[in-house]
Every structure is written in structure tokens, then in C-alpha cells.
Amino acid sequence: MYGELCTIKEITEGVRAVINSRQEQLSDAEVLALIEDYVLRDRRTECCSFRAKGELITGIFNATRKDLDILQPYADDMEVSEIMVNGTDNIFIERRGKIEKLDIHFETKEDLEEVIRRIAAKVHREINELNPILDARLEDGSRVSAVYKNVALNGPILTIRKFPKSRITMGDLLRMGTITEEAARFLETLVRCGYNIFISGGTSSGKTTFLNVLSEYIPKDERVIVIEDAAELQIAGIDNIVRLECRNANVQGKGEVSVRQLIKASLRMRPNRIIVGEVRGGEVLDMIQAMNTGHDGSLSTGHGNSPEGMLSRLETMYLQAADFPVEAIRSQIAEAIDIIVHLGRLPDKSRKVLEISEIEGYRDGKIWINPIFKYTVNKPDSAGGTAASGQLVPTGNPLKNTMKLIMNGGYQ
């Protein structure tokens, strides 16, 4: 095995030397032809099967021409939504909602580090022992997170989250059973009428996708400011849109632009609505204040295990930015956010809307929640059925804060 690895590495280095010796810029097709010629002529591959030679050619092409090396085929696969590399030997992907381990590996730790460094260089960043964490966005919109070997105990770690090339629509979510038609119509009315909506859920529950879908219902004549830590949203159909993205500090620790700074700057841009891709810390204070100062119809997302848990997390994040009394914080949150949509993943890996609740208001020291829709699980049949099914159903509770509906002609 060691001899095979050495041979592959030697052939790869030989190909690189030939490519580098060329004076002219080579196209991908020319590089591929050069690799094919080199491999087929090399005596060390005489005993290899035609299939093995083809795999070797593809591997060398990815290693010399593609930034992601052996990961490139999975980055190109439209059905793969996430690539997870835990050191050189443990590589996983998420395909069609299911996690699977790949039968591939990086030959050396240095090869994996080289891939991470290439990604960093593409976004004009550095990753090394002094700067061991990389959080970046690729040209195709994919989100990359990498951790260097001096911090990750099982070797360099790389995670790539891909996003679909085409936007997912509400029609797609209906076909997938993520939401019901009744709930979709309800949310459409609320977005059009300017309700402030917050989307909560766990990791990979579909929060960004759902925010994209809700943005379809924003009136096209409004001015929208989109603020993201790393650009992921695919807002379409709105001409008067401004997209702002945070910037990390450079290697000298200068030049950082935070979500908080961008929210403050957006208030001077005459927005009708502000969309914050995700809140994780003190920027909650600025987002809540923006929602409370006339920017109706604003949208955002955050990590939470339930609507109640999300509200508790918002309180905690608010306290990171300002030492306010808890009662004042809860009152401001209740006044700012009108609706919480909570998403989750079921045991079968499907993504569902689990709850749509109204923030009724603040009184008696707590924020009151009025559930409008809830996901109800059916009991397995007595014959020993497998996984329980369920559906999103109305609770029978009416929407209590109807002023925005009345003011915007959405009241029925």
C-alpha cells in the first residue's frame, strides 16, 4: 500500500513539473490531455487496469487543477449538500438528507492542509497555527469552515456546506411536505402585511432555505437591506435590494466589519425591511431596535430548540451587548417579533415546520406565546408500525395582534 501511494505521489509530482515547465497558460482540456499522455506512457502504470488508470488520471487532474482535490467530484455532485472531512481518513457527505461515509482518503495530512490553504487563498485569507480557524464563502456560494491541526486533535477539519443552484420555492416545500398549504397561505399574508418573522431551528433544519422562500412574498416595490455573516441567501425578484456581508479582520487584526456595524449602517439607507441572515450574539440588540423603529416585515433566523428556547437565547444574546434589566429586554423582544416559525428534522431526516406561533406580548414578567399551527405526531398503529408520521395542523387559536393585517388590507 505504501508503495502504491509513493508511486501515485511521484506521478502527480511529475505531472506538476511538466505543467509548470510550460510557458503558456494551459486550459483544463489541455491539462487533462497532458495527464492522460503522461500516465499512459509511464511504465509504472503498465500493470494497472484501464479503470485504475482512469481513476488515477481523474485523481491527478483534481489534485493539480482543482482546489478541492479528491473532494471535487462530490463538490460537483448536485445531490450532495454537505462535505465533512475529519482528518485524512474519515470523510463524510450528506446526500439527499442522509449521511454516508466515503471510501476515499487523503494520502497525507499535508495534502489535506494544502486543500485548506488553497481555499483560504481563494478568499484572500490565511490559515495557519497563528490563525487556525477559517470561515469563508466560495465563488459558488458554498460555505466553508476549516480548523487547523494545532486546534483539531484528529487532524485538519474541513466542512463544506453547499447550496442549491436554483432557488427552492414554496411549491417545492409543499411537494416535500415541509409545510401545508394552509400554513403557507397564512405566512404569505403575514409577510405581505409586514409582520416581523423570526425563524428558529437546529443546525441544518432548513432555516436559510425557509427565509429565502418567505422573501418571495415581500412586495416588489419595497427597499430591502440584506445583512449576512457569509452570503447564503438567494433573494430574487426585488430590484431595490442592498446586500451587505461581514468581513473578517486581516492577519494584522484590522478591517473587521461586523453584523452590528452593518445593521447600524443599514438604518441610514432608508430600508423598508431589514433581513439579517442569522443572529448569533450582540447584534440581536441592533436587530430588535431596528424592528422596533418602523422597519416592519423584517426577517431573521437563529439557532433554537423550540420557540420558547429561541426567546431565551435571544435574551442571553441581548445581554452580551447591553446590561439591561431582563424585564426591559423581554418587553423589547415581545414588541419587536410578531411571529416565530420553528423548523426541525425528523428521525427520517426530513425537514418540517414544527410550529408557527404568535408572540402575543409581554406581561407578568414573561413573553406570552400563542401557537397558531403545531406539528402533531400520529401514534404508530397497533400492528407495530415503524416510525410515527404526523402533520402540521391549526391549533384553533386565532391570531390576536391583527392591527398590521387591518392596516395593510390582509384582514379577512
C-alpha positions as CSV (number, residue, x, y, z in Angstrom):
1,M,0.0,0.0,0.0
2,Y,2.8,2.4,0.9
3,G,4.5,1.7,-2.4
4,E,1.3,2.4,-4.3
5,L,0.9,5.8,-2.5
6,C,4.5,6.7,-3.3
7,T,4.0,5.8,-6.9
8,I,0.9,8.0,-7.2
9,K,2.6,10.8,-5.5
10,E,5.6,10.6,-7.7
11,I,3.5,10.5,-10.9
12,T,1.5,13.5,-9.6
13,E,4.7,15.5,-8.9
14,G,6.0,14.5,-12.3
15,V,2.8,15.8,-14.0
16,R,3.0,19.1,-12.0
17,A,6.6,19.5,-13.1
18,V,5.6,19.2,-16.8
19,I,2.7,21.6,-16.3
20,N,5.0,24.2,-14.6
21,S,7.6,23.9,-17.3
22,R,5.1,25.1,-19.9
23,Q,5.4,28.8,-20.7
24,E,1.8,29.2,-22.0
25,Q,-1.4,29.1,-19.9
26,L,-3.0,25.7,-20.3
27,S,-6.7,25.1,-20.4
28,D,-8.4,22.3,-18.4
29,A,-8.7,20.2,-21.5
30,E,-5.1,20.7,-22.4
31,V,-4.0,19.7,-18.8
32,L,-6.2,16.7,-18.9
33,A,-4.7,15.6,-22.2
34,L,-1.2,16.1,-20.8
35,I,-2.0,14.0,-17.8
36,E,-3.6,11.2,-19.9
37,D,-0.5,11.1,-22.1
38,Y,1.9,11.1,-19.1
39,V,0.0,8.3,-17.2
40,L,-0.4,6.1,-20.3
41,R,3.3,6.4,-21.2
42,D,4.6,5.9,-17.6
43,R,6.0,2.3,-17.2
44,R,4.8,2.2,-13.5
45,T,1.2,2.1,-14.7
46,E,1.7,-0.8,-17.2
47,C,0.2,-3.4,-14.8
48,C,-2.8,-1.2,-13.9
49,S,-6.2,-1.9,-15.4
50,F,-7.9,0.6,-17.7
51,R,-10.3,1.5,-14.9
52,A,-7.5,2.1,-12.5
53,K,-5.7,4.3,-15.0
54,G,-8.8,6.3,-15.5
55,E,-9.2,6.8,-11.7
56,L,-5.5,7.8,-11.5
57,I,-5.9,10.3,-14.3
58,T,-9.0,11.8,-12.6
59,G,-7.3,11.9,-9.3
60,I,-4.2,13.6,-10.6
61,F,-6.3,16.2,-12.6
62,N,-8.3,17.1,-9.4
63,A,-5.0,17.3,-7.4
64,T,-3.2,19.5,-9.9
65,R,-6.1,21.6,-11.3
66,K,-9.0,21.6,-8.8
67,D,-8.8,23.3,-5.5
68,L,-10.6,20.5,-3.7
69,D,-8.5,17.6,-4.9
70,I,-10.3,14.2,-4.1
71,L,-13.4,16.1,-2.8
72,Q,-14.0,17.8,-6.2
73,P,-16.4,15.1,-7.6
74,Y,-18.6,15.5,-4.5
75,A,-18.5,19.3,-4.7
76,D,-19.7,18.9,-8.3
77,D,-22.5,16.4,-7.4
78,M,-25.8,18.3,-7.3
79,E,-27.2,15.7,-4.8
80,V,-24.5,16.3,-2.2
81,S,-25.4,19.1,0.2
82,E,-22.5,18.8,2.7
83,I,-19.0,17.5,2.8
84,M,-17.4,16.8,6.1
85,V,-13.7,15.9,6.5
86,N,-12.5,14.8,9.9
87,G,-8.8,14.3,9.3
88,T,-7.3,12.4,6.4
89,D,-9.2,9.1,6.7
90,N,-12.8,10.0,7.8
91,I,-14.7,11.8,5.1
92,F,-18.5,12.0,5.1
93,I,-21.1,13.6,2.8
94,E,-24.8,14.4,3.2
95,R,-26.6,13.2,0.1
96,R,-30.4,13.6,-0.2
97,G,-30.6,14.2,3.6
98,K,-28.6,11.1,4.7
99,I,-25.0,11.0,6.0
100,E,-22.7,8.5,4.4
101,K,-19.0,7.7,4.9
102,L,-16.9,7.8,1.7
103,D,-14.3,5.1,0.8
104,I,-11.7,7.7,0.0
105,H,-8.9,9.4,1.9
106,F,-6.1,12.0,1.6
107,E,-2.7,10.3,1.2
108,T,-1.1,12.6,3.8
109,K,-2.1,15.3,6.3
110,E,-0.1,17.7,4.2
111,D,-2.4,17.1,1.2
112,L,-5.5,18.0,3.2
113,E,-3.7,21.1,4.6
114,E,-2.9,22.1,1.0
115,V,-6.6,21.9,0.1
116,I,-7.5,24.1,3.0
117,R,-4.8,26.6,2.2
118,R,-5.9,26.8,-1.4
119,I,-9.5,27.6,-0.3
120,A,-8.1,30.3,2.1
121,A,-6.0,31.8,-0.7
122,K,-9.1,32.0,-3.0
123,V,-10.8,34.2,-0.4
124,H,-7.7,36.2,0.4
125,R,-7.3,34.7,3.8
126,E,-4.6,32.8,5.7
127,I,-5.0,29.7,7.9
128,N,-2.0,28.5,9.9
129,E,-1.0,27.9,13.5
130,L,-1.4,31.5,14.4
131,N,-4.8,31.8,12.6
132,P,-6.2,28.3,13.0
133,I,-9.9,28.9,12.1
134,L,-11.3,29.7,8.6
135,D,-14.9,30.7,7.9
136,A,-15.4,31.6,4.3
137,R,-17.6,31.5,1.2
138,L,-16.6,30.1,-2.1
139,E,-17.4,31.6,-5.5
140,D,-20.4,29.3,-6.0
141,G,-21.8,30.4,-2.6
142,S,-20.8,27.3,-0.7
143,R,-19.9,27.9,3.0
144,V,-16.5,26.6,4.2
145,S,-15.4,26.1,7.8
146,A,-11.9,24.8,8.5
147,V,-9.9,24.2,11.6
148,Y,-6.1,23.8,11.5
149,K,-4.2,20.8,13.0
150,N,-3.0,22.6,16.1
151,V,-6.5,23.1,17.3
152,A,-8.3,19.9,15.9
153,L,-7.0,16.9,17.7
154,N,-7.8,14.4,15.0
155,G,-6.1,16.3,12.2
156,P,-7.2,19.2,10.0
157,I,-11.0,19.6,9.8
158,L,-12.9,20.8,6.8
159,T,-16.6,21.3,6.3
160,I,-18.2,22.5,3.1
161,R,-21.9,23.3,3.0
162,K,-23.3,23.6,-0.5
163,F,-26.4,25.5,-1.6
164,P,-28.7,24.6,-4.5
165,K,-28.0,26.3,-7.7
166,S,-31.7,27.1,-8.2
167,R,-33.9,28.6,-5.5
168,I,-36.2,26.4,-3.6
169,T,-39.8,27.8,-3.8
170,M,-42.8,27.4,-1.5
171,G,-44.1,25.0,-4.2
172,D,-41.1,22.8,-3.6
173,L,-41.6,22.8,0.2
174,L,-45.3,21.9,-0.3
175,R,-44.3,18.9,-2.5
176,M,-41.7,17.8,0.0
177,G,-44.3,18.0,2.8
178,T,-42.3,20.6,4.8
179,I,-45.4,22.8,5.2
180,T,-49.1,22.6,4.5
181,E,-51.0,24.8,2.0
182,E,-53.0,26.4,4.8
183,A,-49.9,27.4,6.8
184,A,-48.1,28.6,3.7
185,R,-51.1,30.9,2.8
186,F,-51.1,32.2,6.4
187,L,-47.4,33.1,6.3
188,E,-47.7,34.7,2.8
189,T,-50.4,37.0,4.2
190,L,-48.2,37.9,7.2
191,V,-45.1,38.7,5.1
192,R,-47.1,40.9,2.7
193,C,-48.7,42.7,5.7
194,G,-45.4,43.5,7.3
195,Y,-45.2,41.1,10.3
196,N,-41.7,40.7,11.8
197,I,-40.9,37.0,11.5
198,F,-38.1,35.1,13.2
199,I,-37.2,31.6,12.0
200,S,-35.7,29.2,14.6
201,G,-34.4,25.7,14.4
202,G,-31.4,23.4,14.9
203,T,-28.4,23.1,12.7
204,S,-29.3,22.0,9.1
205,S,-33.0,22.3,9.8
206,G,-33.6,24.5,6.7
207,K,-33.7,28.0,8.3
208,T,-31.9,29.7,5.5
209,T,-33.9,28.0,2.8
210,F,-37.2,28.9,4.6
211,L,-36.1,32.5,4.9
212,N,-35.4,32.5,1.1
213,V,-38.9,31.2,0.5
214,L,-40.6,33.7,2.7
215,S,-38.8,36.5,0.9
216,E,-40.8,35.6,-2.3
217,Y,-43.8,37.4,-0.7
218,I,-42.1,40.7,0.0
219,P,-43.8,43.4,-2.1
220,K,-41.6,44.2,-5.1
221,D,-41.8,47.9,-4.7
222,E,-40.1,47.9,-1.2
223,R,-36.5,48.6,-0.4
224,V,-34.8,45.7,1.3
225,I,-31.4,45.5,3.1
226,V,-29.9,42.0,3.4
227,I,-27.2,41.6,6.1
228,E,-25.3,38.3,6.4
229,D,-22.2,37.0,8.1
230,A,-21.5,35.0,5.0
231,A,-23.6,35.4,1.9
232,E,-26.0,32.5,1.6
233,L,-29.4,34.0,0.9
234,Q,-30.8,34.0,-2.7
235,I,-33.3,36.8,-2.6
236,A,-34.8,37.3,-6.0
237,G,-37.5,39.4,-7.7
238,I,-36.7,42.6,-5.7
239,D,-35.0,45.4,-7.7
240,N,-34.4,47.8,-4.8
241,I,-32.2,45.5,-2.8
242,V,-28.9,46.1,-1.0
243,R,-26.8,43.1,0.0
244,L,-24.2,43.5,2.8
245,E,-21.7,40.9,4.0
246,C,-19.4,40.9,7.1
247,R,-15.7,41.0,6.7
248,N,-13.2,39.3,9.0
249,A,-10.1,41.0,10.3
250,N,-6.9,40.6,8.2
251,V,-3.8,39.0,9.5
252,Q,-2.9,42.2,11.3
253,G,-6.2,42.1,13.1
254,K,-7.6,45.1,11.2
255,G,-10.5,45.7,8.8
256,E,-13.2,43.7,10.6
257,V,-16.8,44.7,9.7
258,S,-19.4,43.1,12.0
259,V,-23.1,42.4,11.7
260,R,-23.7,45.0,14.3
261,Q,-21.9,47.6,12.3
262,L,-23.9,46.7,9.1
263,I,-27.2,46.9,10.9
264,K,-26.4,50.3,12.2
265,A,-25.3,51.4,8.7
266,S,-28.4,50.0,7.1
267,L,-30.7,52.2,9.2
268,R,-29.2,55.2,7.2
269,M,-30.1,53.6,3.9
270,R,-33.9,54.1,4.1
271,P,-34.9,50.4,4.3
272,N,-38.5,49.3,4.3
273,R,-37.4,45.9,5.6
274,I,-34.1,44.5,7.0
275,I,-33.2,40.8,6.6
276,V,-30.5,39.5,8.9
277,G,-29.4,36.1,7.8
278,E,-28.6,34.8,11.2
279,V,-28.2,36.3,14.7
280,R,-25.6,34.7,17.0
281,G,-24.6,37.4,19.5
282,G,-24.8,41.0,20.4
283,E,-26.2,42.0,17.0
284,V,-29.6,40.9,18.4
285,L,-29.8,44.3,20.2
286,D,-29.5,46.2,17.0
287,M,-31.9,43.9,15.1
288,I,-34.5,44.3,17.8
289,Q,-34.1,48.0,17.9
290,A,-34.5,48.1,14.1
291,M,-37.7,46.1,14.2
292,N,-39.0,48.4,16.9
293,T,-38.3,51.6,14.9
294,G,-40.6,51.2,11.9
295,H,-39.0,48.5,9.8
296,D,-42.0,46.2,9.7
297,G,-41.7,43.0,7.8
298,S,-38.1,42.3,8.8
299,L,-36.9,38.7,8.8
300,S,-34.1,36.8,10.6
301,T,-33.1,33.3,11.8
302,G,-31.4,31.8,14.8
303,H,-30.4,28.5,16.4
304,G,-33.0,27.3,18.9
305,N,-34.6,24.0,20.0
306,S,-38.1,25.5,20.4
307,P,-39.9,28.9,20.2
308,E,-39.5,29.2,24.0
309,G,-35.9,28.2,23.8
310,M,-35.2,30.7,21.0
311,L,-36.7,33.5,23.0
312,S,-34.5,32.6,25.9
313,R,-31.4,32.5,23.7
314,L,-32.3,36.0,22.3
315,E,-32.4,37.3,25.9
316,T,-28.9,35.8,26.5
317,M,-27.5,37.3,23.3
318,Y,-29.1,40.7,24.1
319,L,-27.3,40.7,27.4
320,Q,-24.0,40.1,25.6
321,A,-24.4,43.6,24.1
322,A,-26.0,45.6,26.9
323,D,-26.5,45.3,30.6
324,F,-30.2,45.9,30.6
325,P,-32.8,44.6,33.1
326,V,-34.2,41.3,31.9
327,E,-37.8,42.7,32.1
328,A,-36.8,45.5,29.6
329,I,-35.2,43.0,27.3
330,R,-38.2,40.7,27.2
331,S,-40.5,43.6,26.7
332,Q,-38.5,44.8,23.7
333,I,-38.3,41.3,22.2
334,A,-42.0,40.8,22.5
335,E,-42.7,44.2,20.9
336,A,-40.3,43.6,18.0
337,I,-41.0,40.0,16.9
338,D,-44.5,39.1,15.8
339,I,-44.2,35.5,14.7
340,I,-41.8,32.7,15.3
341,V,-41.6,29.8,12.8
342,H,-39.8,26.8,14.3
343,L,-38.3,24.2,12.0
344,G,-36.8,20.8,12.8
345,R,-35.6,17.5,11.3
346,L,-37.5,14.3,12.0
347,P,-35.8,10.9,12.5
348,D,-36.3,10.1,8.8
349,K,-34.1,13.2,8.1
350,S,-37.0,15.2,6.5
351,R,-37.3,18.9,7.4
352,K,-40.6,20.1,8.7
353,V,-42.2,23.2,10.0
354,L,-43.0,22.1,13.6
355,E,-44.6,25.3,14.9
356,I,-45.9,28.7,13.9
357,S,-46.5,30.8,16.9
358,E,-47.5,34.4,17.6
359,I,-45.6,36.5,20.1
360,E,-48.7,37.7,21.9
361,G,-47.0,40.2,24.2
362,Y,-45.2,40.7,27.5
363,R,-46.9,40.7,30.8
364,D,-46.5,39.3,34.3
365,G,-42.7,39.1,33.8
366,K,-42.8,36.7,30.8
367,I,-43.3,36.6,27.0
368,W,-46.6,35.0,26.1
369,I,-46.7,32.7,23.0
370,N,-49.9,31.9,21.1
371,P,-49.4,28.7,19.0
372,I,-51.3,29.0,15.6
373,F,-50.0,25.8,14.0
374,K,-48.3,22.8,15.6
375,Y,-46.9,19.6,14.2
376,T,-48.8,16.7,15.6
377,V,-47.3,13.2,15.6
378,N,-49.7,10.3,14.9
379,K,-49.3,7.3,17.1
380,P,-47.9,4.1,15.4
381,D,-50.6,1.6,14.6
382,S,-51.2,-1.3,17.0
383,A,-49.7,-3.7,14.4
384,G,-46.3,-2.4,15.3
385,G,-45.8,0.2,12.6
386,T,-42.4,1.8,12.3
387,A,-41.8,5.5,12.5
388,A,-44.7,7.6,13.5
389,S,-46.0,10.1,10.9
390,G,-47.5,13.5,11.5
391,Q,-48.8,16.7,10.1
392,L,-48.8,20.5,10.7
393,V,-52.3,21.3,12.0
394,P,-54.1,24.5,13.2
395,T,-54.4,24.8,16.9
396,G,-57.7,26.7,16.7
397,N,-56.1,29.7,18.3
398,P,-56.8,32.9,16.3
399,L,-54.2,35.5,15.6
400,K,-54.6,38.1,18.3
401,N,-52.5,41.0,17.0
402,T,-54.3,41.9,13.9
403,M,-53.5,45.6,13.5
404,K,-51.0,45.0,10.7
405,L,-53.5,42.9,8.8
406,I,-56.1,45.6,9.1
407,M,-53.7,48.4,8.1
408,N,-52.4,46.5,5.1
409,G,-55.7,45.1,3.8
410,G,-54.9,41.5,4.7
411,Y,-57.7,41.0,7.3
412,Q,-60.4,38.5,6.3
